[in-house]
Amino acid sequence: MNSADTGVPIEYDPLLVEQAVFLRISGDPLETAFHAARERLYLLQDPAQKEAAFQRFHVSWFARLALGRLVSEALAELPALPARAQRLCLFPALHPSQEGADFHPWRAPQPNQLEPAGAVVIRLTAARLLPHPEALYWLRHELMHVADMLDPAFAYSPVWPASPADPLTANLQRERYRVLWDAWIDGRLHRRGTLPQAIRRRRLADFTRAFGSPPDAAARFDAVFGADALTHAGLVEMALLPATNIAGETSRPPAALPCPICRFPTFELTPPGAEIDQNVLNLIQADFPSWRLEHGLCRQCADLYRSREISAAEAALLPGIR
């Protein structure tokens, strides 16, 4: 199914169209008429004709129920995006964890083309297409991710910088980058007046979990949330070096100590003698042989190793694993 009202062709996967229609029509006064008309299509004998008829039927009801309105509305708020993306393709996600938007450049770029050419691909559950403020917010947020990726000023790169950090620390750094980018996107949506009220608190909670709770945590969060212009490189630097703020100035509160594991400054170093399960201690010392409990560690590292110990215990219960 295609739509071009926003200046860029919008293409819906037939399965997503069918799922959205069935979800939206449930309980609607038109539900009886919908199913009666759909049942008549089973009378067609030719399989190819029947399949095509069902697709046309679902597309017609998709349009009748205005299930493409939220996508068109969110896309219309980013007028620069259609100039850089030639298509917008929407596919069904089996689970919310698979949802998200990305930009896929053409394999063969056009000669002398200065702007990136390609398609925006969004994977989402059918419920995202139903009229709801949270659904519209999600679409706005995901499309702004892509708009940033295509903005030369943001200078996005999919290649994460090489780091000597261990895998757990590297994952934490990437999570911090995600939290920072999400906060900046939602800050801009807030200034446009389109951010649901509860989202800012959610982003602040994400920020605190990722960076800890120094005395100036709220101020650091507000600096990102309220920034007018940031870059990919700047967000990466903040994720790798949390003591650096968006102005590039180093904040070194006297009470901050480097975690012996990840080396990030922290105000919540686990004190000597803290109760940590022996299995967790073994995991830490396997990666850092010189580390001892009396050295302490930050809350994030402790949580990461606890989750790893739990995952290992659960895996041991699976058949065939010893």
HELIX and SHEET records of a PDB file:
HELIX    1   1 PRO A   14  ILE A   25  1                                  12    
HELIX    2   2 GLU A   31  ARG A   40  1                                  10    
HELIX    3   3 LEU A   41  LEU A   43  5                                   3    
HELIX    4   4 PRO A   47  ARG A   64  1                                  18    
HELIX    5   5 ARG A   69  ALA A   76  1                                   8    
HELIX    6   6 LEU A   81  ARG A   84  1                                   4    
HELIX    7   7 PRO A   96  GLN A   98  5                                   3    
HELIX    8   8 ALA A  126  LEU A  129  5                                   4    
HELIX    9   9 PRO A  133  LEU A  150  1                                  18    
HELIX   10  10 PRO A  167  ARG A  192  1                                  26    
HELIX   11  11 GLN A  197  PHE A  211  1                                  15    
HELIX   12  12 ALA A  217  PHE A  225  1                                   9    
HELIX   13  13 HIS A  232  LEU A  240  1                                   9    
HELIX   14  14 GLN A  278  ASP A  287  1                                  10    
HELIX   15  15 LEU A  293  HIS A  295  5                                   3    
HELIX   16  16 ARG A  299  ALA A  316  1                                  18    
SHEET    1   A 5 ASN A   2  SER A   3  0                                        
SHEET    2   A 5 ILE A  10  TYR A  12 -1                                        
SHEET    3   A 5 ARG A  87  PRO A  92  1                                        
SHEET    4   A 5 GLY A 118  LEU A 124  1                                        
SHEET    5   A 5 GLY A 100  PRO A 105 -1                                        
SHEET    1   B 2 LEU A 257  PRO A 258  0                                        
SHEET    2   B 2 PRO A 265  THR A 266 -1                                        
END                                                                             
